[in-house]
Each structure stands twice: as C-alpha cells, then as structure tokens.
Amino acid sequence: VQLQASGGGLVQTGDSARLSCAVSGFNGDYYAIGWFRQAPGKEREGVSCVSRSDSGTYYVESVKGRFTISRDKAKNTVYLQMNSLKPEDTGVYYCAARGILKRGECHVGSRWYDYWGQGTQVTVSS
C-alpha cells in the first residue's frame, strides 16, 4: 500500500487549498482515509476522515464547515478541500489509510491507521 499526499503550499488567510492523497495497493475502495496535521512544536492531530465507499465522514470541531473530505473512486484519490484557511491551520498534513470492511467507520486517532503517506506542508500567512 502506498499513499502520496500533495497539494500543499503557501496561502493567505481566507484562501482555499485542496490536498490530494493518491492511494494504491488496496482492493477497490475497502479502506478508510484520515487526514492529520502537525504544527511546529505540537503533536500530530487528526483533522478529518472518510470511511469506505464514502459511507461516513468525520471532522474535528476546528475545521467543521471549512474543510470537506471526498473521494474520487476512479482515481483512487481522496481530497481534503480546505476553505477559509486560518494561520492556525498551518502544518504538515499527512494522509493515512486502513483497510476496512465495515461501512461508516473511520477515526481520527493516528494509531488506528496502518499506512501513512509523506507529509505536505500547508502554510497560511496572516
């Protein structure tokens, strides 16, 4: 299984950005994806997740209404659309995956995931 995250960069407060996580190695879409971020000097935190077949999504409170997670099954890619970005959204963003059969389940705890992609930096300037 491989995950390739991309799409980070330098943006201004209020701007939008879209992160992509290209996934390979799973059978169909029997996997959940989580997005995490780590700000300098802070622990990694879960941001959002999507379960297999888009049967469930979850957002942490700080990003609700601003971030949207989605999946393109044909491309085996999961996106994190980030709108109304704030300086506190700055960090290295990672995607993680876990093979799953159960519909509707995903978590934002990092220990739940088995596979991780490399990070992509998102910097929001004030």
Secondary structure, DSSP 8 states (H G I E B T S, - for coil): -EEEEE--EEEETT--EEEEEEEESSSTT-EEEEEEEE-TTS--EEEEEE-GGG--EEE-GGGTTTEEEEEETTTTEEEEEE-S--GGG-EEEEEEEEE--STT-----GGG-SEE---EEEEEE-
